[in-house]
Amino acid sequence: MRTLVDIPDEDIEKLDALAKRHGKSRAAEIREAIRMHLVQNADNKDWIRRGAGYWKHRSDIGDAVEYQRALREDRTPYEDI
């Protein structure tokens, strides 16, 4: 869908510089910005559903709590801060 939007000249200059740096078109940068805005402002918690059970088929981790503790061994306990 095409749409018409008024964007200040200084923002267009920054947008064009960004697009050039990323090797994309201005339109591609605008589409990506809109997509990110919609994701960041979504009302649902879909990311929880998508991430639930992400590692359930991993056999190299073993017990999840032990795995987390091993990862955090080098951290200062909260009580000691």
N, CA, C and O atoms as CSV, one atom per row, in Angstrom:
chain,resi,resn,atom,element,x,y,z
A,1,MET,N,N,0.845,-1.171,0.000
A,1,MET,CA,C,0.000,0.000,0.000
A,1,MET,C,C,0.888,1.231,0.000
A,1,MET,O,O,1.884,1.294,0.720
A,2,ARG,N,N,0.532,2.166,-0.781
A,2,ARG,CA,C,1.265,3.432,-0.813
A,2,ARG,C,C,0.561,4.416,0.099
A,2,ARG,O,O,-0.660,4.391,0.254
A,3,THR,N,N,1.368,5.291,0.702
A,3,THR,CA,C,0.792,6.312,1.568
A,3,THR,C,C,1.615,7.581,1.430
A,3,THR,O,O,2.770,7.540,1.007
A,4,LEU,N,N,1.023,8.691,1.784
A,4,LEU,CA,C,1.696,9.980,1.697
A,4,LEU,C,C,1.914,10.493,3.105
A,4,LEU,O,O,0.976,10.587,3.897
A,5,VAL,N,N,3.176,10.830,3.416
A,5,VAL,CA,C,3.520,11.294,4.750
A,5,VAL,C,C,4.421,12.512,4.626
A,5,VAL,O,O,5.352,12.519,3.821
A,6,ASP,N,N,4.150,13.541,5.419
A,6,ASP,CA,C,5.023,14.714,5.461
A,6,ASP,C,C,6.102,14.488,6.513
A,6,ASP,O,O,5.808,14.266,7.687
A,7,ILE,N,N,7.357,14.548,6.071
A,7,ILE,CA,C,8.492,14.348,6.966
A,7,ILE,C,C,9.389,15.570,6.837
A,7,ILE,O,O,9.707,15.982,5.721
A,8,PRO,N,N,9.806,16.164,7.962
A,8,PRO,CA,C,10.666,17.344,7.901
A,8,PRO,C,C,11.959,17.076,7.116
A,8,PRO,O,O,12.492,15.967,7.135
A,9,ASP,N,N,12.443,18.098,6.436
A,9,ASP,CA,C,13.633,17.960,5.597
A,9,ASP,C,C,14.846,17.433,6.367
A,9,ASP,O,O,15.594,16.602,5.850
A,10,GLU,N,N,15.043,17.908,7.589
A,10,GLU,CA,C,16.221,17.451,8.339
A,10,GLU,C,C,16.115,15.961,8.686
A,10,GLU,O,O,17.129,15.266,8.747
A,11,ASP,N,N,14.890,15.470,8.912
A,11,ASP,CA,C,14.715,14.043,9.161
A,11,ASP,C,C,14.961,13.231,7.891
A,11,ASP,O,O,15.514,12.133,7.951
A,12,ILE,N,N,14.554,13.767,6.751
A,12,ILE,CA,C,14.793,13.095,5.472
A,12,ILE,C,C,16.292,12.992,5.214
A,12,ILE,O,O,16.763,11.960,4.736
A,13,GLU,N,N,17.052,14.049,5.524
A,13,GLU,CA,C,18.503,14.012,5.333
A,13,GLU,C,C,19.136,12.925,6.197
A,13,GLU,O,O,19.998,12.179,5.733
A,14,LYS,N,N,18.703,12.840,7.457
A,14,LYS,CA,C,19.229,11.808,8.358
A,14,LYS,C,C,18.815,10.416,7.888
A,14,LYS,O,O,19.605,9.473,7.937
A,15,LEU,N,N,17.584,10.301,7.439
A,15,LEU,CA,C,17.072,9.030,6.948
A,15,LEU,C,C,17.845,8.573,5.710
A,15,LEU,O,O,18.192,7.398,5.589
A,16,ASP,N,N,18.107,9.493,4.805
A,16,ASP,CA,C,18.863,9.150,3.599
A,16,ASP,C,C,20.292,8.728,3.939
A,16,ASP,O,O,20.830,7.803,3.331
A,17,ALA,N,N,20.902,9.406,4.910
A,17,ALA,CA,C,22.259,9.037,5.328
A,17,ALA,C,C,22.259,7.639,5.948
A,17,ALA,O,O,23.157,6.836,5.693
A,18,LEU,N,N,21.249,7.362,6.757
A,18,LEU,CA,C,21.124,6.042,7.379
A,18,LEU,C,C,20.918,4.961,6.315
A,18,LEU,O,O,21.544,3.902,6.363
A,19,ALA,N,N,20.046,5.238,5.368
A,19,ALA,CA,C,19.776,4.283,4.286
A,19,ALA,C,C,21.042,4.013,3.481
A,19,ALA,O,O,21.320,2.869,3.123
A,20,LYS,N,N,21.785,5.034,3.204
A,20,LYS,CA,C,23.030,4.882,2.442
A,20,LYS,C,C,24.026,4.030,3.232
A,20,LYS,O,O,24.676,3.143,2.679
A,21,ARG,N,N,24.135,4.313,4.527
A,21,ARG,CA,C,25.063,3.569,5.385
A,21,ARG,C,C,24.690,2.086,5.440
A,21,ARG,O,O,25.570,1.226,5.479
A,22,HIS,N,N,23.384,1.785,5.442
A,22,HIS,CA,C,22.925,0.403,5.505
A,22,HIS,C,C,22.776,-0.243,4.128
A,22,HIS,O,O,22.495,-1.437,4.027
A,23,GLY,N,N,22.963,0.537,3.083
A,23,GLY,CA,C,22.810,0.007,1.728
A,23,GLY,C,C,21.373,-0.326,1.387
A,23,GLY,O,O,21.104,-1.277,0.653
A,24,LYS,N,N,20.447,0.464,1.924
A,24,LYS,CA,C,19.023,0.243,1.694
A,24,LYS,C,C,18.402,1.487,1.070
A,24,LYS,O,O,19.021,2.549,1.000
A,25,SER,N,N,17.178,1.328,0.625
A,25,SER,CA,C,16.442,2.484,0.118
A,25,SER,C,C,15.785,3.217,1.285
A,25,SER,O,O,15.641,2.673,2.380
A,26,ARG,N,N,15.396,4.448,1.029
A,26,ARG,CA,C,14.668,5.224,2.032
A,26,ARG,C,C,13.380,4.491,2.425
A,26,ARG,O,O,13.038,4.404,3.605
A,27,ALA,N,N,12.679,3.970,1.429
A,27,ALA,CA,C,11.420,3.261,1.692
A,27,ALA,C,C,11.649,2.035,2.576
A,27,ALA,O,O,10.846,1.753,3.466
A,28,ALA,N,N,12.737,1.309,2.335
A,28,ALA,CA,C,13.032,0.127,3.150
A,28,ALA,C,C,13.292,0.526,4.597
A,28,ALA,O,O,12.842,-0.162,5.514
A,29,GLU,N,N,14.005,1.615,4.815
A,29,GLU,CA,C,14.264,2.100,6.178
A,29,GLU,C,C,12.967,2.514,6.870
A,29,GLU,O,O,12.781,2.248,8.058
A,30,ILE,N,N,12.077,3.161,6.132
A,30,ILE,CA,C,10.798,3.584,6.710
A,30,ILE,C,C,9.949,2.367,7.065
A,30,ILE,O,O,9.342,2.324,8.135
A,31,ARG,N,N,9.903,1.374,6.170
A,31,ARG,CA,C,9.140,0.155,6.463
A,31,ARG,C,C,9.685,-0.537,7.708
A,31,ARG,O,O,8.914,-0.993,8.553
A,32,GLU,N,N,11.007,-0.619,7.824
A,32,GLU,CA,C,11.607,-1.259,8.996
A,32,GLU,C,C,11.293,-0.478,10.269
A,32,GLU,O,O,11.008,-1.074,11.308
A,33,ALA,N,N,11.341,0.843,10.194
A,33,ALA,CA,C,11.035,1.670,11.362
A,33,ALA,C,C,9.586,1.478,11.807
A,33,ALA,O,O,9.306,1.393,13.003
A,34,ILE,N,N,8.686,1.413,10.865
A,34,ILE,CA,C,7.272,1.202,11.196
A,34,ILE,C,C,7.074,-0.179,11.817
A,34,ILE,O,O,6.366,-0.327,12.813
A,35,ARG,N,N,7.705,-1.185,11.220
A,35,ARG,CA,C,7.595,-2.550,11.752
A,35,ARG,C,C,8.103,-2.608,13.194
A,35,ARG,O,O,7.450,-3.197,14.056
A,36,MET,N,N,9.259,-2.005,13.462
A,36,MET,CA,C,9.821,-1.997,14.816
A,36,MET,C,C,8.911,-1.237,15.778
A,36,MET,O,O,8.714,-1.665,16.915
A,37,HIS,N,N,8.360,-0.122,15.332
A,37,HIS,CA,C,7.448,0.660,16.169
A,37,HIS,C,C,6.225,-0.178,16.558
A,37,HIS,O,O,5.796,-0.165,17.712
A,38,LEU,N,N,5.679,-0.896,15.597
A,38,LEU,CA,C,4.504,-1.730,15.877
A,38,LEU,C,C,4.844,-2.870,16.829
A,38,LEU,O,O,4.050,-3.191,17.713
A,39,VAL,N,N,5.997,-3.478,16.662
A,39,VAL,CA,C,6.408,-4.566,17.554
A,39,VAL,C,C,6.606,-4.041,18.972
A,39,VAL,O,O,6.141,-4.653,19.933
A,40,GLN,N,N,7.291,-2.915,19.103
A,40,GLN,CA,C,7.585,-2.360,20.425
A,40,GLN,C,C,6.334,-1.862,21.141
A,40,GLN,O,O,6.324,-1.783,22.369
A,41,ASN,N,N,5.301,-1.530,20.413
A,41,ASN,CA,C,4.094,-0.980,21.017
A,41,ASN,C,C,2.916,-1.943,20.976
A,41,ASN,O,O,1.774,-1.532,21.179
A,42,ALA,N,N,3.180,-3.209,20.719
A,42,ALA,CA,C,2.108,-4.204,20.693
A,42,ALA,C,C,1.550,-4.379,22.102
A,42,ALA,O,O,2.291,-4.332,23.084
A,43,ASP,N,N,0.251,-4.579,22.190
A,43,ASP,CA,C,-0.417,-4.740,23.481
A,43,ASP,C,C,-0.326,-6.168,24.019
A,43,ASP,O,O,-0.554,-6.402,25.206
A,44,ASN,N,N,0.000,-7.105,23.164
A,44,ASN,CA,C,-0.021,-8.499,23.615
A,44,ASN,C,C,1.340,-8.938,24.137
A,44,ASN,O,O,2.334,-8.222,24.015
A,45,LYS,N,N,1.361,-10.092,24.703
A,45,LYS,CA,C,2.583,-10.688,25.234
A,45,LYS,C,C,2.968,-11.893,24.375
A,45,LYS,O,O,3.381,-12.928,24.899
A,46,ASP,N,N,2.832,-11.758,23.069
A,46,ASP,CA,C,3.093,-12.858,22.157
A,46,ASP,C,C,4.522,-13.384,22.286
A,46,ASP,O,O,4.760,-14.565,22.032
A,47,TRP,N,N,5.473,-12.541,22.674
A,47,TRP,CA,C,6.857,-12.965,22.796
A,47,TRP,C,C,7.012,-14.047,23.867
A,47,TRP,O,O,7.910,-14.884,23.777
A,48,ILE,N,N,6.146,-14.033,24.873
A,48,ILE,CA,C,6.202,-15.068,25.908
A,48,ILE,C,C,5.795,-16.413,25.297
A,48,ILE,O,O,6.465,-17.424,25.507
A,49,ARG,N,N,4.712,-16.417,24.553
A,49,ARG,CA,C,4.245,-17.648,23.917
A,49,ARG,C,C,5.283,-18.177,22.933
A,49,ARG,O,O,5.535,-19.382,22.890
A,50,ARG,N,N,5.884,-17.297,22.146
A,50,ARG,CA,C,6.884,-17.731,21.166
A,50,ARG,C,C,8.122,-18.305,21.833
A,50,ARG,O,O,8.736,-19.229,21.299
A,51,GLY,N,N,8.500,-17.777,22.989
A,51,GLY,CA,C,9.717,-18.218,23.655
A,51,GLY,C,C,9.534,-19.394,24.591
A,51,GLY,O,O,10.512,-20.047,24.955
A,52,ALA,N,N,8.317,-19.676,24.986
A,52,ALA,CA,C,8.065,-20.765,25.938
A,52,ALA,C,C,8.492,-22.093,25.333
A,52,ALA,O,O,8.095,-22.438,24.220
A,53,GLY,N,N,9.300,-22.828,26.074
A,53,GLY,CA,C,9.755,-24.135,25.620
A,53,GLY,C,C,10.834,-24.091,24.560
A,53,GLY,O,O,11.093,-25.097,23.900
A,54,TYR,N,N,11.461,-22.954,24.386
A,54,TYR,CA,C,12.459,-22.777,23.328
A,54,TYR,C,C,13.595,-23.801,23.424
A,54,TYR,O,O,14.101,-24.272,22.405
A,55,TRP,N,N,13.984,-24.137,24.639
A,55,TRP,CA,C,15.106,-25.062,24.826
A,55,TRP,C,C,14.656,-26.452,25.246
A,55,TRP,O,O,15.502,-27.254,25.641
A,56,LYS,N,N,13.387,-26.778,25.185
A,56,LYS,CA,C,12.901,-28.040,25.736
A,56,LYS,C,C,13.500,-29.267,25.063
A,56,LYS,O,O,13.556,-30.328,25.685
A,57,HIS,N,N,13.942,-29.165,23.833
A,57,HIS,CA,C,14.505,-30.314,23.137
A,57,HIS,C,C,16.031,-30.379,23.230
A,57,HIS,O,O,16.658,-31.254,22.634
A,58,ARG,N,N,16.617,-29.453,23.977
A,58,ARG,CA,C,18.078,-29.454,24.130
A,58,ARG,C,C,18.484,-30.547,25.104
A,58,ARG,O,O,17.969,-30.604,26.220
A,59,SER,N,N,19.393,-31.406,24.699
A,59,SER,CA,C,19.853,-32.484,25.575
A,59,SER,C,C,21.191,-32.151,26.225
A,59,SER,O,O,21.642,-32.866,27.120
A,60,ASP,N,N,21.824,-31.075,25.782
A,60,ASP,CA,C,23.151,-30.733,26.289
A,60,ASP,C,C,23.112,-29.865,27.542
A,60,ASP,O,O,24.163,-29.552,28.101
A,61,ILE,N,N,21.937,-29.474,27.989
A,61,ILE,CA,C,21.828,-28.562,29.123
A,61,ILE,C,C,21.569,-29.296,30.428
A,61,ILE,O,O,22.104,-28.901,31.464
A,62,GLY,N,N,20.785,-30.325,30.411
A,62,GLY,CA,C,20.444,-31.030,31.650
A,62,GLY,C,C,19.424,-30.226,32.445
A,62,GLY,O,O,18.504,-29.642,31.872
A,63,ASP,N,N,19.589,-30.198,33.769
A,63,ASP,CA,C,18.657,-29.474,34.628
A,63,ASP,C,C,18.793,-27.969,34.395
A,63,ASP,O,O,19.897,-27.430,34.470
A,64,ALA,N,N,17.691,-27.296,34.118
A,64,ALA,CA,C,17.713,-25.870,33.781
A,64,ALA,C,C,18.223,-25.008,34.926
A,64,ALA,O,O,18.965,-24.054,34.690
A,65,VAL,N,N,17.848,-25.318,36.151
A,65,VAL,CA,C,18.280,-24.515,37.303
A,65,VAL,C,C,19.784,-24.661,37.517
A,65,VAL,O,O,20.473,-23.675,37.777
A,66,GLU,N,N,20.293,-25.881,37.410
A,66,GLU,CA,C,21.741,-26.094,37.539
A,66,GLU,C,C,22.488,-25.359,36.436
A,66,GLU,O,O,23.552,-24.788,36.675
A,67,TYR,N,N,21.938,-25.373,35.237
A,67,TYR,CA,C,22.550,-24.676,34.112
A,67,TYR,C,C,22.635,-23.173,34.395
A,67,TYR,O,O,23.672,-22.555,34.153
A,68,GLN,N,N,21.559,-22.591,34.901
A,68,GLN,CA,C,21.545,-21.160,35.223
A,68,GLN,C,C,22.550,-20.833,36.319
A,68,GLN,O,O,23.259,-19.830,36.236
A,69,ARG,N,N,22.613,-21.668,37.335
A,69,ARG,CA,C,23.558,-21.436,38.431
A,69,ARG,C,C,24.996,-21.499,37.926
A,69,ARG,O,O,25.834,-20.696,38.338
A,70,ALA,N,N,25.286,-22.438,37.044
A,70,ALA,CA,C,26.629,-22.553,36.482
A,70,ALA,C,C,26.987,-21.313,35.670
A,70,ALA,O,O,28.124,-20.844,35.718
A,71,LEU,N,N,26.023,-20.786,34.927
A,71,LEU,CA,C,26.268,-19.579,34.147
A,71,LEU,C,C,26.545,-18.372,35.034
A,71,LEU,O,O,27.287,-17.468,34.651
A,72,ARG,N,N,25.948,-18.363,36.212
A,72,ARG,CA,C,26.030,-17.200,37.099
A,72,ARG,C,C,27.068,-17.352,38.211
A,72,ARG,O,O,27.130,-16.514,39.111
A,73,GLU,N,N,27.880,-18.402,38.164
A,73,GLU,CA,C,28.862,-18.657,39.211
A,73,GLU,C,C,29.768,-17.477,39.500
A,73,GLU,O,O,30.088,-17.200,40.656
A,74,ASP,N,N,30.180,-16.781,38.450
A,74,ASP,CA,C,31.161,-15.709,38.613
A,74,ASP,C,C,30.545,-14.377,39.053
A,74,ASP,O,O,31.263,-13.387,39.194
A,75,ARG,N,N,29.267,-14.340,39.265
A,75,ARG,CA,C,28.602,-13.088,39.650
A,75,ARG,C,C,28.607,-12.914,41.161
A,75,ARG,O,O,28.581,-13.887,41.915
A,76,THR,N,N,28.641,-11.666,41.587
A,76,THR,CA,C,28.569,-11.347,43.012
A,76,THR,C,C,27.130,-11.527,43.463
A,76,THR,O,O,26.215,-10.981,42.846
A,77,PRO,N,N,26.919,-12.288,44.533
A,77,PRO,CA,C,25.540,-12.462,45.018
A,77,PRO,C,C,24.907,-11.117,45.389
A,77,PRO,O,O,25.583,-10.197,45.849
A,78,TYR,N,N,23.617,-11.032,45.180
A,78,TYR,CA,C,22.896,-9.791,45.453
A,78,TYR,C,C,23.082,-9.338,46.893
A,78,TYR,O,O,23.217,-8.144,47.163
A,79,GLU,N,N,23.089,-10.290,47.814
A,79,GLU,CA,C,23.217,-9.960,49.237
A,79,GLU,C,C,24.562,-9.301,49.550
A,79,GLU,O,O,24.669,-8.550,50.519
A,80,ASP,N,N,25.592,-9.576,48.736
A,80,ASP,CA,C,26.938,-9.050,48.977
A,80,ASP,C,C,27.171,-7.687,48.342
A,80,ASP,O,O,28.246,-7.106,48.493
A,81,ILE,N,N,26.186,-7.181,47.643
A,81,ILE,CA,C,26.367,-5.883,46.956
A,81,ILE,C,C,26.141,-4.759,47.934
A,81,ILE,O,O,26.243,-3.590,47.564
